[in-house]
Amino acid sequence: MNKPLLFLFFILIFFFSKFSYSSIEKDSSKSFFKNILTEDEHTQNRFFSAGYQYMLNPIGKTIGAQGTIANYGLNIAKLFSKKIVLGFTVDIKLIPGISTKKPKGDFVTDFNTQFINTYSNKLDSVNAYVTKSAINGNNGYFITGNTNVYFGIMFSPFPQKYGGLMLQIKYGSTSYYVHGVFGNKYFNNGGNDKIPFSTISNWIYEINIKPLAFFENTYVKQGTLGIENIMNYFVVSLYYERLNFKSFEFNGSTLDKIVKPDFTNKYGIDNRFGIKFGLLIY
């Protein structure tokens, strides 16, 4: 098991064993923690969370994901506390969109320098040619849109107070789509216009905050999701993404078949920083 996943697993075990009602009631010395979990129960958490945000193009050295993304969560802590959020979350972006992705200039230059020109089979040769053309925006090929699927853990000690500060740690994949491959027999027998570059084993560490409600309780009762309450759900999210670009795969060809090791050593792990904003209910 990966160390970050193991760490998150122990966090869940700790909270479920340490802050359950049964353990709190058996020991009066834990009354402080009981108050933290139960005081003002009617003003706090929800069992399900949901949101829709826009990702700006993050700062990094390879290719960034951007566009609108949906977030859904299951707050397991609701079973033993009405105040905190502790549970599972998922980010899903299934529609690539139409935005053109332009890699950084240094990335393109180094890719061209480290590009492998000779291949042992036709498929790798075609994949490499299309990849290079798409990254450079040549010959009718270019990168457009992306999809994302990330699963993880979410935690918020006071979800509807103090700006609703929330931490999310997620693991998953991002794919970038190549426009212009229609008619090429090596891509779905020529019948598909968008084929994805895929990157897997990526990590995202994210902090969410409700900036317009930082100094007030922003609880809105169930069933009162009117337009007058919309700003109570406005969220700004800052995130760090550990993009595993060395896991790059395109139509069956991996990065080590397209470029030399020096390129992978330099761009294999891309530490990216980004911002999202939109609506998030939790």
N, C-alpha and C positions, 0 to 999 in steps of 0.2 A: 504493500500500500504506500502511495506517495506520502511524504512527510506532512505536507499541508492538509491532506485529507485526514490523516491520522490525528493531527492537531484539532481539526474541526470536530472529529468524532468524540474526542475527550471533552471538548467544550460542552457538547450536548449531554454527555453522560454526567458531567459535573452539575449542570443546571437541573437536570431531571432528578438527580439524587439529592442535591443540596437544598433545592428550593421547593420541593413538593410539599403539599399541605401536611401530609402525615408527619414528615420529619420536623416541620416547623412547630406543629402543635405539641409534639412530644417534649420539646425543650424550650422552656420559657425564655432562655437566654437568646433565642433567635427571634424574639418579638420584633426587633428592629427590621429584620429581613421580611418578616410577615407583613409589617406595615408597608414596606417598599412594594411588595407584591400585591397587596389587597386594598390599600387605602384608596378611596375615591374610585372604586372599581368601575362605576358607570361612566367614567370619563376617559376610558382608555382604549384598549386594543380591539382588533377585529380578527376573526378566524382566517379570513381570506384577504389577500392584498392584490391590487391590480394597478397597472400604470401604463402610460404611453409617453415616450420621450423622444426627443431628437438628439442624435449624437453629432457633435461637430467633429470635423476631421482632426484626429489627435496629433500631438507632437511626437515624432519618431523618425526613424531612418529608413523604413521600408514602405509598406503600403498600409494606410489607415482605413478602418471601417467607419462609415458615417451613414446617416439617414435615420428614419424613425424605427423604434424598436419597442416591443411590448414586454412587460414584466408581470409575472404572476407569482404569488407566494402563498404558502400554507403555514400559518402560525401555530405550531404545536404547543407553545406556551399557553395558549388560550385554555388548555385543558386544566391548568393548575394556577393560572394567574390572569387577572384582568388588566394588568398594567404593562407587562413587557411584551416584546415581540422576539421570538426565538423559533426559527423554523427553516423551511426549505424555500428556495426561490429559483426561478428559471427566467432567462432572457431568451426571447424568440424573435427572429427577423427572417421571415420566409420569402418575402418579395424583394428581389435584388434592387429594384429601383432603376433610375436612369442616369444617376450622377456619374460623370467620367472620373475615374481614379487616375491621378498622375503621380507616379512615384517621385521621390526626391531626386534631384539632379545627380548627387554623388552616387546614389544607389544605381541609377541608370548607367552612369559612366563606368562604375566598377563592374556591373553586370556585363557590359559590352567587352570590357577588358578581359574578364575571366570566363567568357563564353567558350564552351567546347565546340569546335567546328567539325570534328570527325566522329561519326557514330557507327556502331556495329549493326544496327537494324534501322529499318525505314521508319518505324513508329516513333522511336526516340528522336530521330532526326526531324520529323515533322513537328513533334511536340516542342522541341527546342526552338525551331524556326518560328513557330506561332508565338511561343512565350516571349522570345526576343522582340518580335514585331509588336506584340501587345504592350510590352513594357516601354518601348520606344514610341508607340503610337504611329507605326508605319504600316504600309501595305493594306490599309483598310481594317487593321486589327487595333483594338484598344480595350482597356479594362473599364468596365462599367458596372457599378452596383456591387452589393455584397449581401450575404446572408450570415446569420449568427445563431448558434444554439449553445447556451451556457446554463449549467446547473450549479447550485451552491447553497450556502447558508446565509441567513439574514439575522441580524440582532439589533434591537433598539430598546434601551432601558426605559424611556418615556416617549412612546411613539407619537403622542399628541401634545407634548409640552416641550419647551425649550428648543423649538425648531424641529422637533421630531427626528433628532440625529439618529441615523441608521448606518450600520456597517454591513456590507455584503461581500462575500468571498466566493468567486465563481470559477468554474473550470469548464472548458468547452472548445468549440471550433469556429473558425471564420473562413468563409469562402468568397473569392473575388471572381467575377465573371468576365469572360473574354467575348467581346462582340466582333463579329465578322467571320466566324468559322463555318457559317452555313454554306453547304455545297462541297465541303471537304470530306472525302469518303472516310478519312481516318477518325472523324468525329461523328459518332452515331449514324454512320453510313450517309453522311452529308445532310441529315435532316434536322440538325439542331444548330441554332444560331448562337447560343450562349453555353459555354463549357466553363466550369469553375476551376480556378486555382484553389486548393484546399490547404489550410493550416490547422493542425490539431494540437492537443495538449497545451492549450493556452490558459493562462491564469489572469483573472481580473480582481483587483481589490478596490472596492468602491465605497464612498461615503455619500449618503444622501442627507439633504437638509431642506427644511421649509423656510426660506429666508424671509418671507412676508409674515411669518407668525412666530418669530423667534422668542418673543417675550410674553407670549400669551398661550392659554390653553385653546386649541383650535378644534376641539371635539365637535363633530357634527353627527347628530343622531342618525341611526339607520333609517333609510327611506327619505332623507332630506338632502338629496344630491342636486339641488337646484342651482341655477346659474349664479345666484347670489352668494353661494358658498364655494365657488370654483377656486378662488384664490387660496382657500384653506388646504388645497391639494397641490398647489404649485411647488415643484421640487427642483432643486439644482443638485446635480451629482458630479462629484470629482472622482476620477478613477485612474488607477495605474494598471496598465496592461502588460503582461509578460508574454509577448507574441513569439511563439515558437516557429520562426520562419524556416528553420532547418527541416521541419516536417512537411514543407511544401511538396505538393503532388499535383500533377496536371495530366489528365487523361492517361494515367498509368506510369508516367515518368516522374521520378523523384528529382530533387534539386541537385543531387550529386551526379546525375546523368546529364545535366544541362550546363552547369558551371563548375569551375575548379574549386578545390578545397579552401583556398584563401578567401573566396567570396563567402562561403558558408561560415567560416570562422569569424568573419567580420559582421555578418548580418544574420547569423543563425538565431540569436536571441535579441529581439528588439524590445527595449524598455520604452513603452509609450505612455504618454499622459494626455488625458482628454477630459471633456466636460459634456454633460447632457443636461437638458432641461425639458420640463413638461409637467404632466400630472401623475401623481402617485398616491393612492389611497392605502393606508395601513394603520 
